[in-house]
Amino acid sequence: MDDMGLQFRQSFEVFPSVRLNLSGSGITASFGVDGATVNVGAQGVRSTIGIPGSGVSFTTNHCSPSGSPTPRVSVPHQGYDPTCAAVQPMREINSASVERLTSHSLVELRDLIAKARSQRKKVDQDLAEAQATHHAESAELEQRQRSWFRWFMKWRIAELEASVPEAAGEVQRLIDWQSVTHIEMCFETSDVAQRAYGALVRAFEALRQSKAIWDVTSDRDTDRVRERSAASRTLDRKPVQIDFSSSDLVRFAGHAIRFGNINGEDILIYPGVVIMPRADGAFALIELREVDLQYHVVRFLEHEVVPPDAVVVGQTWEKVNKDGSRDMRFRDNDQIPIVQYGRLLFTSPGGVQEEYQFSNAIAAGEFARAFDTYKVALSAQ
């Protein structure tokens, strides 16, 4: 049997805890280890490096670019006549790439979290390799010790008796590194903002009990005359889950509010910040106050089963005349319920654009109000 052996891995970096101060002037992130701290805020990055025990330190200010990219908004041309236009293609509803979404004040913190994520991946890979080596060498040692020919293999047995404990030690070392490779978050905020965040969490708990939740992935304006429809907007929607979530890399005393996303990155709402992680490990870090949440009660022509917690507010027909009456030219012109849903639309100047539909319109409205109240509480500090 070949000698698998074990090469000891490199040492890893211990990541500092992060203190986020959520004040009316913006988010300030402070993180560092002995002799060095970094403060990140709206005015840029301020680094303080000191020589431990010397009393000597120096400070560097790094300017941040001002302004945020403005998303393009589609506005109908003046004089637009829907009766003469072709049926519009569907418009995809999704956010800009995560590389563009991060708030300028949080770029340094995002990079720190990304570094921890990269190290965690390496630690996990090394741990899996070390565990495989330890398992293989332990099995080989046991097999050789039980063999009738063990006296002829005493040199190999001696090697294994030395290497198996070393492999076990390496496994434990990597497990220890795994447990510390994350960013510990501490959110500093006022009592008013803390209570407002608690109310937001409770509103989300009620919202996630909705019997039907959809991610609206694309839409278009309905040509009501040409399509003989009572609907003014046609959309594609997919069932999606919302729940409380946590991260192995960003830890704090609580759970993030997570909105699943079918055609993009999930929205994770923490106190004062929003994280949108991509599958490849990249992510956006956004100040919560930059995110706008619009709420609307919408009437939807429901072709599927009506959720039990939704309210039916009327009836219409598959095909209708201009006045909304049933078009008698169509034999199989079924009656369709008009259902009231809650619509939530997340947007930001940096390019966030995500839309959701909820069967419980009241719960959606309560969450939107709690979200706005929390933003006001953050700004009032």
N, C-alpha and C positions, 0 to 999 in steps of 0.2 A: 504494500500500500504506500502511496506517495506521502511524503511529509508535507502536510498542508501548511503548518507553521502559522505564526501570527505576527504581523508587523504592527508595532505600536503606532497608533494614529497621532497626528499632531494635536497640540493643545488648542482649545477653543477660547473664544472671547466671552467674558461675563458682561451681560448687558445691564445698563443702569435702569433704575426705576424712573418713571416719568411723572411729573406733576403738571397737570393742566389747570391753569387758573382761568376760569371762565368769567370775564368781567365785561362791563359795558363797552369798553374800548376794543375788545377783541380777545382772542385766545392767546395766552402766553404759555409756552411749553418750556419747562426747565428739566434738564436731565444731565447727568454727569457722574463721574467717579471721583475718587480722591484727587484733588489738584486740578480738576477741570470741570467746568459747567458750561452748558449751552442754553441760552434763553432765546426762544423763538417767538416773535410777535408780529403785529401788523407792520412795524417799522423795519423789519428785517431780522437777521440773525446776529446775536451778540455772543461771542465766545470769550470765555475767561479761562486762561491757562495759567496754572501756578506750579511752582516747583515746591513740592511738599517739604516743609521744615525750613524753607529758606526765607519765607515772607515775600518772595518776589513773584509777581504775576503780571500778565499783560492782557489787554482786552482788544478784541478785533470786532469791528462792525462790518457785516456783509449786507449790502443793500439788496432789497427785493424789487423786482420789476413791479411797476404800478399798473393797475388796471387789469381787467379780466376780459377774455374774449367774449364777445356778445353773440349769442346764437342767432342764426338766421330764422326769421319768422315768415312763413308763407302768408301773403295777403292777396286776396282775389283782386284782379285788375278791375279798375273802374269800367263800368259798362259791361261787365260780365253777364251773359245771358245764358242760364242753365238750359233753357229749352233748345238752344242751338249747339250746345257743346257736346262732345263725345263723353262717354262714361269715363270718369277719371280713374287712373290706376290707384292702387292702394298705397298710402304713405306709411312707411314704417315708423313706429313710435319707439325710439330707443335713445340712449344717452350717447354723448361723445365718448371717445376712447378714454380709458382711465388715466392715460398719460397727460391728458388735457384738463382733467377735472379737479385735481388737487388744488386746494387753496394755497396761495403764495406763503401765507404765514405758517403753513404746516408741512412744507416741503422737507425741511430738515428732519422732522419727526417721522414723516413717511419713509425717508431713506434709512433711518435707524431701524424702523420696524421691518423694512425689506431686508436689511442686513441680518437681523435676527431670524427671519424666515429662511434665508439662504443657509445660514449656519444650522438651523434645525433640520433642514433637508439633508445636509451632509452628516450630521450626527445620527440621524435615523438610518442612513445608508451604512455608515460604519458600524452601527450597533447590530444591524441585521447580519453583516458579514462576520462580526466578532461572535455573535451567537451561533452562527452556522459552524464556524471553526471550533468553538468550544464543544458543541454537540458532537461533531465528527471525531474530534480527538478523544473525548470522553468515551464514546462508543468503541473506538479503536482500542483504547487502553483496557477497557473492560473485557473486550474480546480476547486480547492477547494474554491478559492475566488468567483467563479461564482455559486457555489453550493447553493441550497436552504437550505442546512444543515450546512452552513459555521459556524454558531454560535456554533455548537457542535464540530467543528474542530479547534477552535481558537488556541489551544496549538500547533497543528501541523502546522498551518498557520504561527504562530510566529516563529517556528523553521525554516521553509522554507524561510521566509522573511530575516532571518539572514544568512542562508547557501547559498542562491542563489548569493548574492553579493560576498561571499567568493569564491564560485566556479568560478564566472566570473573573479575575481582577479587572481585565480590560472591559469585559461586559459591564461590570458594576460601575466602572469609571464613566463609560458612555451613558449609562442610565442616569448617573448623577448629572452629567452635562445636559442630558435631555430635559431634566426637571428644571434647570435654571435658564435654558435658552428660550426666553420669552421676554416681552416687555410688560412690566407691571405698571398699570395705569392708576394714578390717583387724581381724581377730579375735585378741584377746589372751587366751590361755588357758594352763593349765599343760601340762607335757609329758605328764602322765598323760591329761589330757583330749584332747590332740592325738592320742595313740596310740589312744585309745578311738574317736575320730572316724574315724581311718584304718581301724580294724577294722569300723566301721559301713559305711564305703564299700565295703570288700571283701565284706561280707555282702550288701550291696545288689547288687553285681555278680553274685553267685551267684543272688540272688533273681530278678533280671530275666531270667535264662536260663530261667525256668520256661516250659514249653511252652504253658501256658494261664494267663491272668491275667484275673480278672473284677472289675468294680466292682459290688458288690451295691447296687442302687438302692432296693429296697423289700422288705418281708417281711410275713409274718403267721404266726400259729400255725395249724398244720394241725389240722383236726377229723378225727382219725384214724379215729373210728368212722363218721362220716357220709361221709367221702371214701374210706373203705376203703383207707387209705394207711399204709405203714410209716414215712413221714416225719413228724417232729414240727414241722417248720418249712417253710413254702413261701416261696420268694424269687424275685425278678426279678434277673437279673444280665446284664451286658453286657461283652463283651471290651474290655479297656482296655490301654494301654501304660504302662510305667514305664521311665524312663531317666534319664540324667544331663542336666542342663539348665544354661543360663546366661542371663543377662539383660544387655541393653545398658545398663541403668540402675544395677543393683547388681552391681558387679564385685569379685571377690576371687580369690586364687590357688587356683583349684579349680573344681569344678562342683557345682551343687546336685543333691540327690537328688529326683527328681520322680515323684510318683504322679499319673497322669492321673485325671480325674474326669468321668464321663459327665454327671451331673446337678448339677454344682456347680463349684467352683473347684479347680484342681489344688493339690496339696500340694508345696511346694518346701522341702526341708530343707537349711538352711545350718548352719554351726557355731553352735550355741546358739540359733538362731532359726528360725522357720518362717514362710514367706510364702505366702499364698493369694491370687493375683491374679485379679481378675474381668475379663471381656472388655472392659468399658467403661473400664478403667484404674484403678478403685478396687481396693484390696487390704487384706488384714489382715496385721499383723506380730505374731507371737506368740512369747513365750519358749518355747523347746523344753521346758523343765522343767515347763511347765504342761500339756503334751500327754501323755496316757497312751496306751500302745499295748498292747492285749490280744491274746494269741495263744491260739488253740484249734485242736486237731486235730478236724475234723468229718468225719462220714460222710455222704456225699451220694448220693442216688439219681440216677445219671447217665443221662439220657434221650438225651444226645448222644454223640459219639465220645469215648471215654476217652483223655485225653492220654497220650502214651507215657511220661512221667515220673511219672505218678500210680500209686498202689498200689490194686489192687482187693482189698477185704477181705471180700467176701461177695456173695451174690446174694439178691434178693427178687423179688416179683411186683408187677405194676401194681396189682392189687387183692388185698388180703389180708384174712384173718379177724382177729379180736381177738388170737389167739395168734400171728399172723404167718405162718400157713400160707397157701397159695394158695387164693383164693376160687374154687371150681369153678363158680360160677354164671355166670362171665364166660368166653365162649369165646375171645375174643381177649385173653387175659390174659398178656401177654408177661413174660418174665423180665428183670429190671433189675439191672445191676451196682451194688454198693455201693462207692463210691470214697472213699478217704481224701484230704482236701484240708487245706490250711492256711488258717486264717481270721485276718486281722488287722483290728482295730477301733481306729481313732484317735478319741479323745475328749478334751475339755478342759472345765474349768469354765465357760469363756466360750461354749461352744456348738459346738465342733468335733465332728462325728459322721460318720465315713466308714468304710465297711467294704469289704474286699477278700478275694478267694478265690484261692488259688494251687494249681496242680496239684502243685507240689513242696512238700509239707508240711514237710519237713526244712529246706529253705532259708528258709521263712517263719519257722520257729521260731528259727533262727540269727539272722535279722535282728532279731526281737523281742528276743532276749537281748542282742544288740549295742546296740540302742537303749536298753535299760534300763541297761546297763553305762555307756554314754556319759552318761546322765542322772545316774547316781551320781557319775561322775568330775567332772561340772560342779558338783555340789552339794558335793563334798568339798574344793573349792579354798578 
